[in-house]
Amino acid sequence: MTTPAVLVTGVGVRCSTASDVAGFTAALRAGTCGIRTVGGDTPGPGPRALAPLDDFDLDTELAAVSGLPETLRRSASRAARRSPQPVRSALLPAVEAWLDAGLHTAAVPGDRVALVVGGTNLSARYVFEQHRVHDRRPAHLAARYALHVQDTDHVGTLSQVLGVTGEGCVVGASSASGGAAVVQAARLIECGAADVALVVGALARLGPLEWQGLSALGALAAPVADGTGEWACRPFDVDRRGFVPGEGAACLVLESAASARARGAGALARLAGYAQRLDANSLSDPSAEGEARTMNAALRVAGLAAGDLDYVNAHATGTPAGDAAELAALRQVLGDESGRPWLNATKALVGHCLSAAGVLEAVATVVQLRAGFVHPNPALRQPVDEAFRYAGRTARPARLEHAMTTSFGFGGFNTALVLSRG
C-alpha cells in the first residue's frame, strides 16, 4: 500500500484552555489545565470534574477573528444565530481552519470540497432541555427542533456558511469518532471524490441520562483530594481514577498534495498513514490486541517502522483498564523501542472531549510537530509502567518528524493516525 498524498493545510480549535490555535499552542506549552471541580456534593448524575467550554457570544467571537471576510462573518452569524451550542462551537474552529488553509483567498470549487463531522448524539443536552419545554407547553418547542436534534445539522450549517457542495456526512465511532472522521475524509481525497476535506470534531454536550450511564459504568473520575479538580485526569499514573469529560471542538483541513500545490497552500503536516479496526466487541472493555493491530496497520500504510516514531499522543483516558490496555498495546507495537518516542496525553489538560477528541488531539499533534516540543503531563506523578519515555511536568523541546495519535471507543472502535512534518 502506498503512502497517501494527503496534507494538513489548516487547523482550528476551541476548548477549555483556548479559543484558537495560537492560544492552544501556548496553553499546551505551558501545561495549562482546563479541568475544574463541578457539582460539589449535589446528588444526581453528572461529572464531579469537567473541562468545560463556557458559553460565548458568537458575534463577538467572529468580530475578533483577524482577516475574516465580512461576507463570511455575516453568513456564520446568520446561520448559527438559532443553533444549539454544539453547532455554534463547531463553527468557530471550522472558520479558523478555513482561513488558516487560505480557502477564503485561494478558493477550491465548492463541489470539490467535502465535509465530514465526527460524532453522534451530539445534542443530548439540547434534547433534554427541549423535552422540559415540551412537557410544560408543547407549542413552545423550538421551531427548528426537528433540524437541530439531528447530528446532520452540523453538516448543513457548516456547508451553508462555507459554501461546501461536495460530499458530506456524519461519522460515529464512539470516542474514536474524530479519528474515524479523519480516516473517511482522507479516503475521499485519495479516491478522487474531493480535493479538500474539512474534518470537524464536534462538541458533544451530554444530558442527565448520558451522565448517569457513564456513572453507572464507573468511568467518571472524582476530583483529587485538594478539591480543585485540576489534576483529576491522571493518564498512566498509578493513582488514575477514571476519565474527566472535556468540552471542545476542532477542525482539520485535509487536502491533496496536487490541490495544495496548485493554489500555493503550505502544508502544516502530512497525514502519512491511518487505520481503523474493530475488536468484535460490543462492550466498554478495551483490547490491547485490537489497539496494537490498528497502530501497526497505520504504520504499514505510512511505510514506517515503530522505531521511526518520535512521539505518541495517546488516547489515555485515565481509566485503569483503558490505560493498561493501551500501554500493553504500545509495548507490542514498539517492542525494544518503547523508551524512544515521547509519550503524553492531551486529555490530562483538556479532559476527554468525546466525539471531538480524535480531531482535537490531531491538532495538538500537528502543533507540537511544527513548534518542536512535547507538552507536559503535569498530573503524572508515578507512572504505572516505567518502560516509556513520558513527557514530564514541563514542556520539552523535541525535534519531531513522525508522530502517532490514537483514539479508542466503546464498542471496540480503534483508530490510529500517523502525522509527519510537512
Secondary structure, 3 states (H helix, E strand, C coil): CCCCCEEEEEEEEECCCCCCHHHHHHHHHHCCCCCEECCCCCCCCCCCEEECCCCCCHHHHHHCCCCCCHHHHHHHHHHHCCCCHHHHHHHHHHHHHHHHCCCCCCCCCHHHEEEEEECCCCCHHHHHHHHHHHHHCHHHCCCCHHHHCCCHHHHHHHHHHHCCCCCEEEECCHHHHHHHHHHHHHHHHHCCCCCEEEEEECCCCCCHHHHHHHHHCCCECCCCCCCCCCCCCCCCECCCCCECEECCEEEEEEEEHHHHHHHCCCCCEEEEEEEEEECCCCCCCCCHHHHHHHHHHHHHHHCCCHHHCCEEECCCCCCHHHHHHHHHHHHHHHHHHCCCCEEECCHHHHCECHHHHHHHHHHHHHHHHHHCEECCCCCCCCECCCCCEECCCCCEECCCCEEEEEEEECCCEEEEEEEEEC
